[in-house]
């Protein structure tokens, strides 16, 4: 299964309807991880959830970051994010968001998959003090659109606890899955921040149960 991930798992999901990881976890289940669809985006269950209900908004096109979207695509993203936030919030309560935004492919600002995706994690996690310790130039923005405009063409970190205040910072050097690690610490999931480890230890971590519960709660 991990050999198949040498190719982009999100592109496989877009073209085949299921990601390699979902196919590995649920070989006998004909359902998939897709929760919502739009012309340019899919909202999917993260197959290495940091909390039950962890979602990703992924682009159908293979681009390196959400900052690379056109203005019409950003408007569509805002609508999709609103719908996903409403669905997730009704089922799980407060939500935190983050993205590792790549400058270009193979320069990933901490993203382990070079395909644009925004994380939506149930819970209200304040990771700002930890990011600011490592990146003192972190800035506050009034909207996602403004932060994407500010960092277009540059590697960045983006995160938020609420939709009206977004933080971003230029991140030319960043450890892989940096924000996943901070959110994992905030959720108490300290030792399993790596998505590959979450998949490897899926049974011990009850990952399959979390995914099935989330799919049911989110109406799939």
Secondary structure by P-SEA (a helix, b strand, c coil): ccccccccaaaaaaaccccaaaaaacccccccccccccccbbbbccccccccbbbbbcccccccccccccaaaaaaaaaaaaaaaaaaaacccbbbbbbbcccccccccccccccbbbbbbcccccaaaaaaaacccbbbbccaaaaaaaccccccccccccccbbbbbbccccccaaaaaaaaaaacccccccaaaaaaaccccaaaaaaaaaaaaacc
